């Protein structure tokens, strides 16, 4: 007997279901291949995914560790910044900007994304841009301390900037401990040609810096007891014992917000099908996972001078044979603190404008944590335009 034919409508319905299942299977295979490809690239080919450090530059000076970068002027008619396209300005400001990074970080943070690059933004605003790349210290450099960077490296590298730029007037932009180096140089040298200081997220009154500040207050009391009863000083130790590898600095930075670090990886797992998200995650990771070692001598100075003894709160610090006083600084000052910065709170920076010897100083609060105030998603529209306008008025 012949099998009964299915009604035409039922046959069409079954065919539609088969086509739908086939389409879903094809889509699932395509999505799976995309997820696997993105996962492979993120975890095995991270360096090829990252979008940092793409603005061209020349190395003008290199002592074997520290390099001086000069970023080439932009040649494009415009550049992408956030959601806007801002024309590269034809005006050129006379006073160059020298970026003075903190130690322990790699330089990618200053040229983070093509659309979120402080270097590119300043170039577009008509500033000549230089950056002092502190390099990657090893145990061979562990005796370097803050005096080494402030009294030896800063004068040398700024002299090369001036020779190349053809002007003596400079603006220094210091983030975090880079702000200590910038302030320290300006105070030590009493250099009248440091016209402008932009100091971002720099611990001035470390004991006022939220929970960390309270911890350092307790440590200060304990350190005072130890000194009184034993005569022991951290500076009595060999710097080699305090040399801090880059991986420890990376872990310490992440532990400031462990929940966010874990959530970031969880979000990556749930969005492996999103190529743009994977690229952004890889770019952020290339910065956070690739911190640089701290020389032991710098650690000694930071622990004692900046955090425990809190010397900068009074605007004075002794480094080796040098006594530095912020009252000797005559430059204009723009201090910037992050509203969500738990490492260096606004209260930790608040005293700075009153400590310098200039009447042109102010503190501004912007959105972001310690990293976000330099290169966060809101900086291109909030912090950077304010910074550029302030510099422009003082750079011609």
N, C-alpha and C positions, 0 to 999 in steps of 0.2 A: 504494500500500500504506500502511496506517496504521502509525505509529511504535509500537514496542513500549512498553508502559507500564513505568516503573521499579517495582521492588519497593517496597511500601509502606514498609518499614523504611529503605530507602535514601533514599526521598523525604523521609521525616521527618528523617533525618540531615542531608541537604542543606539543608532548611529551617532546621534548628537552627543550622547553620553560617552561613547567610545572616543569621539573626537576631543571632547573636553578632557577626558582622562589622559589622552595622548598629549594634549597641549600642556597639561599640568606636569606630566612626566618630563616633557622637553624643558619646560621652565625650571623644574626642580633640578634637572641635570645641569642646566646653564648656571643656576644660582649656586649649586654645589661647586662647580668648577671655579666660579668667581670667588667664593669663600675660601676654597683651598688655595687658589692663586694668591689672594690677598694675605692669607695666613702665612704662606711660604715667604712672601716678600717681607712681611712685617717682622718675622722672627729670624729669617735666614739672610735677608738682603736689605736690612734696615738702612744701611748707608746709602744705597741707591735710591731709596724712597725719600730721603730727607730733602727739604727745600731750603735749608739754611745756607748762609755763607755763599750767596750767589752774586753779590754785587762786586764787580771787579775792583781790585786794588793793586798797588805796588808796595813792595817792602823797601823802605828807604834806609833802614838801619837795622843791623842784627848783630848782637854781641855773642851769639851762640845759644842764648836762652830767650832773651827779650827782643821782640821785633817791633818796629814802628811801621804801621800801615798808613798809606795814603789812598783814600778812595777816589777813584777817577770820576770826574764830573759826568752827570747823566747826559746821554746823547739822544735819548728818545724824546718825542714831542710831549709825552705825558706818561705817568705811571699810575698803577692801580694802588689805591690805599683804601682799604675797607670797601665800602660799597660805592665810593666816589672815585672819579678820575680827576686828579688834580694836575693842572698844567705845571710843568717845570718852570720855575720863575727865571726870567732872564736877568734880573738884578743879581749882583754878586756882592756879598757883604765883606767888608775889609778884614774883620777879625775871624780867624779860623776857630773851629771847635775841635778840642782834643778830648776824645773819650778815654777816661781813665777807669778801667774795669777793676772790680775787686779781684783778689786772688781766689784760687780754688774753682773758678768757673771757666768753661771754654768760651770762646769769643762768639759762638753762634748766636747767642742771645741778642747781640746788637744788630744782627742781620737775619732775623728769625724766619720770617716768611717773606716772599716777594711783596705781598700786600701788607705786611706788618713788620717793616724794617725801619728802625730808628735811623740807621745810616742813610738809607735811601730817602727817608723823609727830610732829613737835614740837607742832603744834597739838592733835593727838589726845591727847598726853600732858599737856595742860593748861598749856602755855607760851604766852605772848604772843610773837609772832615778828615781827621787823623785819629788813629786808635793805637794805644800802647798795648800790645799783646804780651802779657807777662810770661807766656810760654808754659812749659811743663817741668817744674822743679823736681829734681831727684835728691837722693841722699847726699849727693855731692854739693847741693845748694842749701842743705838744711840749716846752716849757720846764718843764712840770710834772715834779717829781722826788719821791722818797720823802718828803722834808721837806714838800712840798705836801700830800700825802695824810695824813701822820701829824700834822703840826702845825697844818694849816689845816682840812682837810675833816673829819677824825675828831672833833675837839671840837665843831664846828658841828653835825654830823649827830647825834651822841650827845646833844647838848642838846635837839634836837627829839624824839628818842626819849623822853627823860626827861619832857619837857613833856607829851607825848601819853600816856605810860604812867602818869604821876602818881607815879612812884617814882624815886629816884636810883640804886638798886642795879641793876647790869646784869651779864649774862653775855655775853662776846664769843666768837664761834665763827669762827676764822680758818683757812681752808684755803690751803695753798701760800703764795704771797706775801701773801695775806690774813692769814696768821699773823704775818708780819713787821709788817704794819700794826697788828695788834692788840697785839702785844708792844711795838712801838714807841710806840704811844699810851699804854699802861699805864706804861711806863718814863718817858716824857717828862713826862706829867701827874702822875705819882705819885697818881693818882686813887684815893682809898680806897673809892670806891663801885663799882669794878670788882671784883665779888665772885669771878667765875669766868672762867677762860680755857680754851677748848678749842682746841688748836692741832694741826692735822692736816697732815701731809706738808710741813712747813716746813723749809727748809734752815737749820740752825744751824751745824753743822760741815760746810760744803760740801766740804771736801777729803777727808772720810771717806765721801763718797757714791759708792762703787763706782767704775766706770770713768770716769764724769763727774768724780768727785773727783780721780782721778789726772791727768786732762787739765787740770783747773784748777790742780793743783799745778805742773805743767810750765809752764803759762801764767804762774803767779805768779813763777817764776824768770826767765822771759823778760821779764816786765813790770818786775821789779826791775832787770834789766840795762839796759833801755831808759831807765828813770827816772834811773839813775845816770849814764849816758853821754850822754843827750840832754836830760834834764829834761822830756821829754814826759809828759803825763798825759792819760788819756781824757777827763777833765773839761775839758781845754783845747779840745776840739772843740765846735763848735756842736751843740746837741741835735738840730737839724734833720737833721744827717747820720746820726743814729742812730735816728730815728723809724722804727718797725717796723710796716708795714701788717699788717692782720689776716690776710691770706692767707699771709704768711710765718710768722706764729705758728701757723696751722693746719698748714702743711706741716711745720714744726719738730716739732710735737707728734706728728704721724703718723710722722715719721722716727725717733722713739724706738723704734717697733716696726713697721718697714715690712712685715715678713712678715705680721703680723696685719692690717695695713691691706689688703694685697692679698688675703689669705684671706677677709676680710670681704666684699669685692666678688665674689670667686669663689663664695662660699656664697650670696650674693644671686642670682647667675645660676642656680645650681642649685636655688634654692627660690622662684622667682618665682611658683609656684603657691600658696604659703603666705601668705595675706593678713596674718596676724598677724606673721609674720617680716618681711615687707616693711614693715609699719608700724613695727616696732621698729628696723629698719635705718634707716628714714627719720628716726626720732626721734634715734637716735645720730648720724646724719650731720648733722642740723640743728645739733647742738652742735659737732661736730668741724670742720665746714666753715665755721662762722660765728664764727671767733675775732675778737677786737677788737684794734685797734692799741695798741702800747706807746708812750707819749710818750718822746722821746729822752732826756729828763732822768732818767726812771726806768731806762732801759736803762743809762745811765752808772753810776748808783748800784748797780744789781744786778750788773753785770759786775765793778766794782771792789770795792765794799764787801762784797757778799755772797759772790761766787764766787772772785775772784782773791785779794783781800786777806783774805777769810775772817774778817771782823771779828766776826761773831756767835759764832764759836767761843769767844771769851772773854766773851761776854755784854755787849759794849760796841760801840757804833757811833756815829760822828760824822756828823751830817747837817746841813749848813749851819752855823749858829751853835749848833746843839743837840748836846750830848753825852748819849747815852742809855746807861743802865746797867740791865741786867736785874735787878740786885740790889735795885733800887728797887721792883720789882713784889712786892706783898704778896698778890695774889689767889691763890685755889686754882687749880691747873693740872692739866689732863688733856691729855697729849700723846699723839697717835695716829700710828703709823707703819704703812706697808703692807709686808707680808711680801714682796710681789712688786714693790714700787716700785723702779724702777731710776733714777728721776730724783732722788728724795730718799729714800735708804735709811734703814733703822732706825738705823744707826750715825751718820748725819748728824743725827738728832734726839736721840740718846741723851744728850747733855750737858745738855739744856734743864732738866730738873727741878732739877739742882744749881746752875744759874745764877741762878735767881730767888730773891727774898728771902722766900719762903714755905716753910713746912715741909710744906704740903699740896700735893705735886706728884708725879705719877707718869707713866710711859710705858707705853702698851699697844700691842701688836702685833696687827693684824687682817689678814684676807685681802684681797688686792687690790693693784693697781698704783696709780699716782698719781691716776688718775681713779676707779678702782674703790673706793678707801677712802672716797670721799665718796658715790658713788651707784651702786656696783656691785650685782650681783645678790645678793650675800651680805650687804650692809650692813643690810637691814631685819631680819635675824635675828641678826646677829653684832655689828656695831659700834653700831647705833642703840640697841638696848635697854641696852647697857652705858653709852652716853653719857647716855641719859635717866635711868637710875638714879643715875649720878654727879651729874648736875645737880639732880635732885630733892632729894637730901640736902643741897644747898647753896643752895637757891632759895626757902626758906620763912622 
